[in-house]
Structures are given as structure tokens and as C-alpha cells.
Amino acid sequence: DMAGPVFFLRLREQTEADPAALVKAFEAASDLIGARDMQEQIDDLDNQVPAERQTALQDKLATSVGDLTRSIIQTEELSSVSDVVSSLSPMAKAITDRLPECLQNFKRSRFDQITGHLFKGGVHEDLATRLTKAGLLTQTPRLAALAKETAQNGGDIFASFQDIGDVLSMDKLRAKAGDQIAKMPYWDRLATRRLINDMEVQQVTATRLALASGSVSDWKDANSDATKALRAQIKIYISGKPGFAQFALAGDAVRSFMAELSKG
């Protein structure tokens, strides 16, 4: 009921996972996000807010659960739901505790914009804020692995991840692609969702490289020319009303940038 009839079909398209794995990952994602509690709060708004307001809240919750479900399938050994939740809960809490203060520039503005859109017409601010934070838990599994690998605090890892997204304009690229999906034909939508996921994975990889060099600031200084060139390319590709072709070109630019860095 939470996610709608096409939810699992879409996830199978994106992950090629079997139904049992999807259900386990979905249950784990729901627990990590606190989806059932938020679902109850949304249901309690019956006859208190316009139906379209509830639909917007429902869509936001379903999208967040779906995105985290996909990441869990791609990264976690799904022995049991409880094991996954136990493994990822510390990072999920670290992320929510650092939000929205650790967000930079565009991402902070986006956070406030989304929260403001959800928080109106009788919707409690706490629910709107929780829903917006839930949308930023997508890479919890990969960031948890990075925190374990580097023996760094989960909140600091997430802050570095956000810094990289700002430095490389990946936040703007993913946001623009997400905004345009609804206008695309079916196959372009599917390909664009995969591109968005790939850009998140590339951002985690860039975060790993930056931390290995000492800090995001040091890494940025050492790669200033390359990062400026990438930002300029992304700006060109996502200007105006881009379609999948432009997003694909921007994705290629990011992958080429990462390939060159990896050589170093």
C-alpha cells in the first residue's frame, strides 16, 4: 500500500533482483527510514488536508524507500532484515543527525525548498522535515562501508560526501535529471534513473579518493583545474531543458573525470 502497484516492478527493472531479495531490502529500508511511522502520520491527515497534499507526501515517502531499497540490494548481503538494519542503523542515524546543517549551497537550498513544499496546508513541519531527510539516505549502505573502511565517523563521511557533490556539481546534475524524468518516454526514464544512481556511486568513489588524500579541501586544491573543467561541462549539458542525451553526456564527463583521477 505504501509504494503503489508498480513499485516492485520498477525496482526489478532497475536491479534485476528476485522478489525475495526485493521484499527483504524493502523491509530493511522501511525500518531504517522509519517509513511506517511516517505513513501513519500521513494517514492521520485524512480529511484534514487536500488529497493532493497527502499524495505528494506519499510519493516522497515511496521514492525514498525505493531509492534506499535499491541501494541495499546492490550493496548488502541480505541474510536477514534484522542484520541489514543492525549494520546500517548507525550510519542512517549519523546522516539524519547532521541534516540539514552539513549541506552545501545548492543542496541546502534544495532541502529547504522541498521541505517548504511539503510543509503547508496543515502538514506538520516535523513530518515534512523527516520526509526530506529520508530522501538523503539513499547511499547509506555505501557510506557505511566507507566509514568502516576509513575508520571515520559516519557523520563526517556524509559531510565529505556532500562536499564532493557540491565541488563537482553532481548535486545539480542529479537534481536536474530527477526533475526531468516525468517528461521523458519510458525507456529514457529507466535509463535516467540508472544514470542518477551511477552518479551517486561515482560521488562515493570521489569521496573515497578525497579522504585518501587527507581531506576534501586538499583534494579539491590538488585537482582544481580538472574540477573546474568538469563543472563547466556539466553546466553546459544541464542548461535549458535537457533530455536524456544531455544527461548521458554529463555522465560520460563524470566517468572520464573519475577515470583520470583513478590513474593518479
Disulfide bonds with the S-S distance in Angstrom:
none
